């Protein structure tokens, strides 16, 4: 279990206004946010890899293998 301490009046007000005592919804929304950030980072890494490929510094794997790998994670 992780505890997050927020020391920002604007954010604290937003949370109290939108969630009140509904910690379940707050937690669910935070999990969605975290998963979105993880996915965004993976997509960014993919774009960075394409740039490296365009420069000729790396070889990309077979697209079908890559898609199969993505599908297996989710």
Phi, psi and omega in degrees: 000134181247139176248135179244126177258128181251123179241061181211112185301321181297315180291318178300317179296316179302313181297314180297319182292317186271333185242335184056238178260011182278077182290335179295312179295320178300315179295316179299318178293323178293321178297317177300316178301313182297316179296322177296318178296318178299315179295318178300320179295321178294320178295318178299318178299322178297316178296321177298322179294321177297319178299317179295322177297316180298328177283346181084015182270344177219161173254138177272150178283171178302132183299320179296320177297319180297314179296321177297320179296317178298314181297325183289335180283336185239000000 
